[in-house]
Amino acid sequence: MTKNLLQNRKWWKEGIIYQIYPRSFKDSTGNGVGDLRGVIEKLDYIKSLGVTMVWLNPIYESPNDDNGYDISDYRAIMKEFGTMADFDELLNGLHKRNIKFVMDVVVNHSSDEHKWFKESRSSRDNKYRDYYHWWPAEKGKPNYRWSFFDEKSEAWKYDEQTDAYYLHYFSQKQPDLNWENPKVRQEVYDIMKFWAEKGVDGFRLDAFQFVSKDTSFPPFPEGYDIDVPSVIKYHGMGPNIHEYLKEMNQEVLSKYDVFAVSEGVGSSLQDAHDLVDEDREELQMAYHFETSDLVSSVDKCTLTELKECLTKWAISFEDKGWISIHLANHDLSRMVNRFGNEKPEFKDYSAKLLNTLILSLKGTPYVYYGDELGMTNNGFKKLEEYRDIAVINGYKSVQSKGGDVESFLKKMNLLSRDNGRTPMQWDASDNSGFSREKPWLPVNKNYKTVNVAYQEEDANSVLHHFRNMVALRKQNLVLIYGRYTLLQKNHKTVYAYTRVLEEEKMLVLLNFSEVKSTFKFSNSLENSELLINNYHKVTILKDSVELQPYQAIIFKL
């Protein structure tokens, strides 16, 4: 089977993706908002990381109700971010540095300011009417559907203009496109071809598990629970999603040297395999949320839960299909706060440990901007400090129901998406070198030491450890294709596993605790080679290794 895995090598399997939230990366104009020219300024820095792909969150024309995930023109660049000429220069600059580009494609919904929706809501007989989901009011109120960003969690919005309801699984300004209409699907494929012809190398399909709907919108079964797992189960993976993905593959993906990854994979391992196994001829890569969902409250997950989750996915995709590995993105708070330890004495060690984990597991690693520095949460406390629609409307929802708004804000202090969207920390100057003016979100107060310039000068920094780990992964196929085996699954503080490919074998030891931990072996480590260590030394005893708090080690056996 190992031989078969190597025979099926793909560039996107061997890649390392660096995700950039453009609004927060680098402001070149002085208006407090990041832009494309800001990214262009930092291309050499991105190359220095060793990453091989860049995924940019949406840069299309948008009213910014949901920070660019509400698109009003799929073939234009948001003026705040720059011009199409800037995009072309960015793409060319990446390709010159042998870095590929992943485009964010948001086609479960558009903006309500998109031409299609303006026409659609103008009259019931408009040719764009069926580009969206409408329910005539004379049929009564449609059966309940969940909305992620609505104050009342209600996805049907009444529109007086044509006396009908339209569907929005996200905000009221993000009406869902009707994928059951073949004209809509062709519009999407044409958009993807437009960007592929420009040279885009991959597509990240936002909220794609929700595109197919049962348009009769039947009532949900008795006992339906309004929580996110139920939302995915009852709203996601609709009846025709695989038909549409096969069509997309045939129309677009198979005609270019590109890959596509869908945000979300349904509610089971089988759902994920059905999306990405090669013989399905649909997508190429699964991006699940089970790991990030382990931290869904102020109580962090246990190491046992983390091991079980990552191991389950690793084993399921050992021989078939391909997954993404990530602990952070634009919809999550910082990984150090969620999975590591933000205390000053442990912060850097735990950041290095988490980057070691991401870059030593099987799957394509996704690194979120700033995590190579160990950036942390900003510590928002008041509602007025947030820009995230999910927090603002979530607060209103809790308030309208007489809920505990203080508990809600405490939870958001740890989990809010704004924590992961604060400006990139470049240096110790005002606004951390992100902008000459006040940024759209405040820079974290720790920017004087957690910044690129400071860490460049420190050989023991999180940044240098990250680069070393990236280089190790790129130089060793065993960390990409090798078999994963969990060791001592019941160990309370150490996450240990091996990666094996033919005659090559590596051992990864990660101490997820504030105290020293001992990990015992049945075999000697005398002839092993130490490849990665986030401390200056490692204590190897006769039949064990003593690990310092948050120590991360990789041996070649």
Disulfide bonds with the S-S distance in Angstrom:
none
